[in-house]
């Protein structure tokens, strides 16, 4: 997903989080799910970025749009991960594409005020002839950022990112290869007591 995906917002509830920067091992992911099952956890949530891929494997491409400047459209990794977990653990899986549902929710008073501030600042830029910029929040202040800086390409998660270090610090030793806090795309929910495992993805099928 160019420019990153919304995983960070949704990964806080995840028991396992898979991101493009850290290729995952299906066997380790399944082992984590089974371990939670043995410890009486009736469900697990796996958050999977649409750019995630298994070790030695490739990303899942939904389609190619040749006339687009960004022709590759990722999508479907949630289905793949679900099938892998089901094949290894024997737990039924279900995949649900969340789309924009994960971005929903009523705006808070802060959201409403911020939207007004951003809009006002954008109008000010237009009135002043400052084109080619976007409005950004830095600290508590609004500033302008050149669009050429914003659209430089895909933003990735650094291996030394504090969030990854924190996730690895709180994860069991066996989970450190695939657990990290990142951006969002797909969820895997599973229950061990005759309930199917469900995978919810934010990319269209």
C-alpha positions as CSV (number, residue, x, y, z in Angstrom):
1,X,0.0,0.0,0.0
2,X,1.7,3.2,-1.0
3,X,2.2,5.7,1.8
4,X,1.6,3.0,4.4
5,X,-1.6,1.4,5.6
6,X,-3.9,2.1,8.5
7,X,-2.5,-0.8,10.6
8,X,-1.3,1.3,13.5
9,X,-4.8,2.3,14.5
10,X,-6.2,-1.2,14.5
11,X,-3.2,-3.2,15.8
12,X,-3.7,-2.4,19.4
13,X,-6.1,-5.3,19.8
14,X,-4.1,-7.8,17.9
15,X,-2.5,-10.9,19.5
16,X,-0.3,-11.4,16.4
17,X,0.6,-8.6,14.0
18,X,2.1,-9.2,10.6
19,X,3.7,-6.4,8.6
20,X,5.6,-6.2,5.2
21,X,8.9,-5.4,6.8
22,X,9.1,-8.6,8.8
23,X,8.2,-11.7,6.7
24,X,6.3,-14.2,8.8
25,X,6.5,-18.0,9.3
26,X,3.0,-19.6,9.0
27,X,4.1,-22.4,11.4
28,X,5.1,-19.9,14.1
29,X,1.8,-18.0,13.7
30,X,-0.2,-21.2,13.9
31,X,1.8,-22.3,16.9
32,X,0.9,-19.0,18.7
33,X,-2.8,-19.5,18.0
34,X,-2.6,-23.1,19.3
35,X,-0.7,-22.0,22.4
36,X,-3.4,-19.4,23.2
37,X,-5.9,-22.2,22.7
38,X,-4.1,-24.4,25.2
39,X,-4.0,-21.6,27.7
40,X,-7.8,-21.2,27.5
41,X,-7.9,-18.2,25.3
42,X,-11.2,-18.6,23.3
43,X,-10.1,-16.3,20.5
44,X,-7.1,-14.8,18.9
45,X,-6.8,-11.7,16.7
46,X,-4.1,-11.6,14.0
47,X,-3.6,-8.2,12.3
48,X,-2.1,-8.6,8.8
49,X,-0.9,-5.8,6.6
50,X,-1.9,-6.3,2.9
51,X,1.8,-6.1,2.1
52,X,2.7,-8.9,4.5
53,X,4.3,-12.0,3.0
54,X,5.6,-15.3,4.3
55,X,9.3,-15.9,4.5
56,X,10.6,-16.8,1.0
57,X,7.2,-15.8,-0.5
58,X,5.7,-12.9,-2.3
59,X,2.9,-10.4,-1.6
60,X,-0.6,-11.2,-2.7
61,X,-1.6,-9.2,-5.7
62,X,-5.4,-8.7,-6.2
63,X,-5.1,-7.1,-9.7
64,X,-2.9,-5.1,-12.0
65,X,-4.2,-1.8,-13.5
66,X,-1.8,-1.1,-16.4
67,X,-2.8,2.4,-17.1
68,X,-2.3,3.5,-13.4
69,X,0.8,5.2,-12.2
70,X,0.6,2.6,-9.3
71,X,-0.5,-0.5,-11.2
72,X,-0.2,-3.1,-8.5
73,X,-3.2,-3.5,-6.2
74,X,-2.5,-5.7,-3.2
75,X,-5.3,-7.7,-1.5
76,X,-6.2,-11.1,-0.2
77,X,-3.4,-11.8,2.3
78,X,-6.1,-12.2,5.0
79,X,-7.6,-15.1,3.1
80,X,-4.1,-16.7,2.6
81,X,-3.2,-16.4,6.3
82,X,-6.6,-17.8,7.3
83,X,-6.1,-20.8,5.1
84,X,-2.6,-21.4,6.4
85,X,-3.7,-21.3,10.0
86,X,-6.7,-23.5,9.3
87,X,-4.6,-26.0,7.4
88,X,-2.1,-26.3,10.3
89,X,-4.4,-26.0,13.3
90,X,-7.6,-27.5,11.9
91,X,-9.6,-24.6,13.2
92,X,-12.2,-23.3,10.7
93,X,-11.5,-19.8,9.4
94,X,-13.7,-17.1,8.1
95,X,-12.5,-14.1,6.2
96,X,-14.4,-10.8,6.3
97,X,-13.2,-7.7,4.3
98,X,-13.7,-4.7,6.6
99,X,-13.2,-2.0,4.0
100,X,-13.8,1.4,5.5
101,X,-15.5,0.0,8.6
102,X,-12.2,0.2,10.5
103,X,-11.9,3.9,9.7
104,X,-15.4,4.6,11.0
105,X,-16.7,5.9,14.3
106,X,-18.2,9.2,15.4
107,X,-15.8,12.2,15.5
108,X,-14.8,13.5,18.8
109,X,-14.9,17.3,19.7
110,X,-11.2,17.4,19.1
111,X,-11.7,15.8,15.6
112,X,-14.3,18.5,14.7
113,X,-12.2,21.4,15.9
114,X,-9.1,20.0,14.1
115,X,-11.0,19.6,10.8
116,X,-12.1,23.2,11.0
117,X,-8.5,24.3,11.7
118,X,-7.1,22.3,8.8
119,X,-9.7,23.6,6.5
120,X,-9.1,27.2,7.5
121,X,-5.3,26.8,7.1
122,X,-5.8,25.3,3.6
123,X,-7.9,28.2,2.5
124,X,-5.2,30.6,3.9
125,X,-2.7,28.8,1.7
126,X,-4.8,29.2,-1.4
127,X,-5.4,32.9,-0.7
128,X,-1.7,33.5,-0.3
129,X,-0.9,31.6,-3.5
130,X,0.9,28.8,-1.7
131,X,0.0,25.9,-4.0
132,X,1.7,22.5,-4.0
133,X,1.4,22.1,-0.2
134,X,-0.6,20.2,2.3
135,X,-1.6,21.2,5.8
136,X,0.0,19.1,8.6
137,X,-0.1,19.1,12.4
138,X,3.3,19.4,14.1
139,X,2.9,19.4,17.9
140,X,0.0,21.6,18.5
141,X,0.7,23.9,15.5
142,X,-0.4,23.7,11.9
143,X,2.3,23.9,9.2
144,X,2.5,23.4,5.4
145,X,4.4,20.5,3.8
146,X,5.4,20.3,0.1
147,X,3.4,17.7,-1.7
148,X,6.6,16.4,-3.3
149,X,7.8,15.5,0.2
150,X,4.6,13.8,1.0
151,X,4.5,11.7,-2.2
152,X,8.1,10.5,-2.2
153,X,7.0,6.9,-2.1
154,X,6.1,4.1,0.2
155,X,6.7,4.7,3.9
156,X,8.0,1.6,5.7
157,X,8.4,0.7,9.4
158,X,12.1,0.8,10.5
159,X,13.5,-2.3,12.1
160,X,14.6,-0.2,15.0
161,X,11.2,1.5,15.4
162,X,10.4,2.0,19.2
163,X,7.0,0.3,18.6
164,X,8.6,-2.8,17.3
165,X,11.0,-2.9,20.2
166,X,8.1,-2.5,22.6
167,X,6.1,-5.2,20.9
168,X,8.9,-7.7,21.1
169,X,9.6,-6.8,24.7
170,X,6.1,-7.7,25.8
171,X,5.7,-10.7,23.4
172,X,6.6,-14.3,24.4
173,X,10.0,-15.4,23.0
174,X,8.4,-17.6,20.4
175,X,6.4,-14.6,19.1
176,X,9.2,-12.2,18.5
177,X,9.7,-13.1,14.8
178,X,6.2,-12.1,13.8
179,X,4.8,-9.8,16.5
180,X,5.1,-6.1,16.0
181,X,2.9,-3.1,16.1
182,X,2.4,-1.5,12.8
183,X,-0.2,-0.3,10.3
184,X,-3.4,-2.2,9.7
185,X,-5.1,-4.4,7.1
186,X,-6.4,-7.8,8.0
187,X,-7.6,-9.4,11.2
188,X,-7.9,-13.0,12.2
189,X,-10.3,-13.8,15.0
190,X,-10.5,-17.4,16.1
191,X,-12.3,-19.3,18.8
192,X,-11.5,-22.8,19.9
193,X,-14.9,-23.9,21.3
194,X,-16.8,-24.9,18.1
195,X,-16.5,-21.3,16.9
196,X,-14.8,-20.6,13.6
197,X,-11.8,-18.5,13.1
198,X,-12.6,-15.2,11.3
199,X,-10.3,-13.1,9.3
200,X,-11.3,-9.5,8.7
201,X,-9.3,-7.5,6.1
202,X,-9.5,-3.9,5.1
203,X,-8.7,-4.5,1.4
204,X,-11.5,-5.3,-1.1
205,X,-11.5,-8.9,-2.3
